[in-house]
Amino acid sequence: MIEEVVATALAIDEKLIIRKNTIRQGEGSKRVCILTGTHGDELEGQYVCYRVNQILQQFPEALNGQVDIYPAINPLGIDTITRGIPNFDIDMNRIFPGDENGSMVEHVAHRIVEDLKGADMVIDIHSSNIFLREIAQARINVNCADGLVPYAKMLNLDFIWIHEAATVLESTLAHSLNSIGTKCVVVEVGVGMRINNGLGEQLTDGIFNLMYQIGMWDRPVYIKHANPVLSDGDNVCFINADVSGIFITEIKNNHYVTQGQEIGRIVSPLTGEVLTSVQTPVDGLLFTLRAYPVVYEGSLIGRIHII
């Protein structure tokens, strides 16, 4: 059933409307929410919403509970492929929990939180930006780790990154929900403005596995990544560009690298020279890799979980 979460007036008699699809079956009381589209240039979650919808419709008898699917909580951003909310110059994930009596965007944020409140699990799906490619991972505040890591391990992810509290903004949706006792796991996957079907299928399997594990889905799901790599903030190495140029690489992320291994080169198209060889300073899992080739001194090239 398609429902309106919030509708608010725009200029010239138009409306901003955020919708969800509520699918309910059986007598079970469990409720899982799949949410994405906070940033309009992050599209991987659109595929996951499509596939979750499709599978629920294919096997309605397997569901015992409620699934709410929110494909676009920033529909203006999705429509314009804009990270933030167009015309407001606001990152939507910096205004939660919102304010019922605040500005339009604060009102919308408040209504979204109110609608999600009380769910057994909210899965907040993000992509990376256009510059970086991420493996399928959960990002969790250290203060919530004990309660969320067991659920994140059910999601068929490659990696779980536990952030220090200081790096997690209190104005995010996940922080706002976890603060009021509604469990929310942030999933980061893929690259901005693109859809990777394989990563989408991986996360979709994980969502149904989580539903199976908590007793609201009666079809067992095989997941490939039952024991994702677990890392905390102090165990991650950042690789940044030493010079400006074009970053060229023939490797992909999601594999282990060794200290001194070349992961790419920064070159000059003007002179044809290799300006620098980008080498990993540690042994570990390469879980983030530069996707956009133009780099400047200090640009992030990659992130490695240190082993």
N, C-alpha and C positions, 0 to 999 in steps of 0.2 A: 504494500500500500504506500503510495507516494504521499508524503505529508510535508507541510511547510514548517520549517523550524523558526524562521523569522522572515517578515516582509516589512520593508521600510521604504519610504518615499524617496525618489530621486527628483532631479529637476525635470520640468516639462512633463509632469504627470506620468512619469515612469516609476518603476519599482525595482528595488533590489530584493530578490527572493532567494532564500537558501532552502533547499529541499533535502529530504532524506527518504530512503526507501526502507520501510519497516516490513520485515518478513518474520512472521510468527507461526509456530506450529507446535502442537502438543501442549502438555500441561506444565512443562518445565519453567522454572522461574529465572533461569540464567539469561543474561543479556550481554551480548558482545557488540561493540560499535567499531565499524571500520570507517576511518575518517582520513580525508586527504584534500588536496587543493588549497591548503593554507597559502602557499606561494604559487602564483599563476604560471611560473616557468618550470614547475616540478610536475612532471606528467606520468611518472611511473605508476603512481597510485591509481590513475584512471584505468589502466589495464587490470589491476588487481580488483577494483570494484566491479568491473565488467565480468571477470571470471567468477568472483564470489557469487554475484547475482545469478550467473548462468548455472553454476553447480547447485545452488539452492533450489532453482526452478526445476532442474533435472531430477533431483532426489528429494522432493519435499517431505517425504515420509521419514527421512533420516534426521530431520531437525526436531529437537525437543527444547524449545526456548525461543529467544528473540534475537535477531540480527538486525541492526540498524546500519545502513550504508549511507555515508555522507560524501559524495564524490567531489564537491566543490564548496568549501566554506568561504572561499574568496572568488565568487563567480566572475566578478569584474576583472580580476587578475587573470583567470583562465581565459576569458574571452580576448584579452589583449596580450597574452603571453608576457605578463608583467609580474615581477616577483611580489611587489607590494600591492596596495590598493590604489588603482589609478586615480589621479587628481587629488588624492589626499597625501601622497608622499609618505605613506605609513606602511611599515612591515606589520602585517596582521598578527604575526607571532610575537609581537612586542606590546600588545595592548590588553592581554588577558589578565585578570578575569573580567575586565570590562566594567561597565556601569550602566544600570538600567536607565538612569536619568542623565547620562552623559551625552557626548556627541553621537552622531549616527553610527560610527564604527565602534565606539565603546558600547553602545546599546546592542549592536549585533553580537559583539564578543560575549557580552553578558548572557544573551539569550542562548548562544551556543553552549556555554558552560552549563546553564540551567538544564538544557535538553539532554546533555550527556551525563549529568549528575546521577549517581546511583548505579551506573552500569557496572557489571562484574569485571569488564576489561574494555579499555579503549585502545585501539591500535592506530597510532597517529603516523601516517605514512608520508615520508618526504623523499625527495631526490637530492642529489648534490646540485650545485650550480653548473653553469655551462663550462666551467674551467676544470673541474675535477670529476673523476669517475670513482665511485665507491662500490665496494663489495656489499652484499646484503648484511646489514649490521643493525644492532640495537644500541642506542645511546641512553645511558641511565645515570641519573644523579646518584652520587654515592650515598646520600641520605635515604634513598628509596631502594637501594640495591637488594637488601634482604627480601623485600616483598616482591620485587619485579623480576629479578634474574631468573627465578624458576619458571616464570611465564615466558620470558624471552627465549629460554632454552627450548621451548616447545615450537618456536616459530620457524624452524628450518633455516636459521641464519648461519652465516659463516663466522660471525664475529660479534662479540658483545663488548662495548667500550664503556667503562664506568668512569664518568667525569667527576672531578672534584667539585664540591658544592659551589665554589667561587666562580666556576666557568659556566654554571647553569643560570640563565636569566630567570628571575622570578616572574617576568611578564609573559612567559610562554604558556601555551595551552597545557602542555604536559605538567609543568610545575603547578599550575593552578588546580588542575584536577587531582593530582597526587596529594596536594595540600589539604583537600577536603575529603580525602579518603576514597576517591574514585581512581582505581588503578589505571595508569596510562603508560604504555610503552611506545617510545619514539623509534621508528624504523627508518633508516637512511639507506637508499639503494639507488644505484645507477648514476646517471648524469642528467643535467638539466636539459629541457626541451626535447627529450628523446624518450622512447619507450623500448626497453629491452624485454622481449617476450619471455626469455628464459628466466630472468630474474623475477619477473612477475609471476611465473608459474611456481618458482621456488617459494616465494612468499605466500602465494595462495595455498599451496600444500601446507605450509606452516600454520596458517590461520585455521584451516580445517583440523589440523592435528591438535592445536590448542583447544578448539571446540570439543573434539573427541575426548581429550584428556580431562576436561572439566565437566564432562557428562552431558553435553547438549548436542552431540552429533554421533550417530551410531555406526558410522562407516569408518573403520580404521584407515589411517593414512600412513603410507610409507614416507618417511623423511630421510633425506641423505645426511643432514647435519644435525644429529641428535646431541652432539657435544661440541658446540661452537667454541672457538678460541675466546678466552675471557681475559680482558686487559683493563688495568686501571690507568688513570691519567699520567702517572709517573713512569709508565712502562711503554711510552710511545715516543718515537723519534721523528722529528719533523725535518724534511729535506727542503731547503730553499735554494733558489737560483743565485749563483754568485755573480752572474753577468746578465745583460739583456740580450735577447736574440730569439731564435726559433728553436723550440724544444722538439727533438726528434727521438722517437723510441720505437723499438720493435717488440717490447715485452708488454704484458698485461698484468694488471694487479691480481690479487688473490693467489699468490704463490710465495714461497719462501726464497729469500735472497741472503747472500753471505756478504760479510764485510769486505769492502773493496770491489764488489761486483758493479759493473757499469749498467745502469738502468736507462741511460739515454745520453744524448749529447745536445749541447746548445751551440747552434751554428749561426754563421753570418751569411745570408743570401747575397749580400753585396760583394763580399770578397771570396766566398767559397771556403772559408776556413772554419775549422772546428774551434770554437771559442773556449769550450771547457767540456770535459767528460764528467757527467753526473754519476757519482758513485755512492753506494750506500755505506754509511759509516758503521753499521751494526749488522748483526745477523737477526733475521726476523721475518715476519709476515708482512708483505707489502699489501696494505689494505686500501690505500688511497693513491691514485696516480693521476698526474696531469693529463687532461683531455684536450684542453685548448692550447695550441702550440706556441702562441706568442707569450713570451715571458719577459719580465723586467727583474732587475736585481732585487732579490727578496721575495719574488713570487714563490708560492708553495708548489713544489714539484711532487712531493709524495709524503706519505706517513707510513711508518713501519712499527708494528708491534714487536718489541724487543724480546728475544728469547735467550 
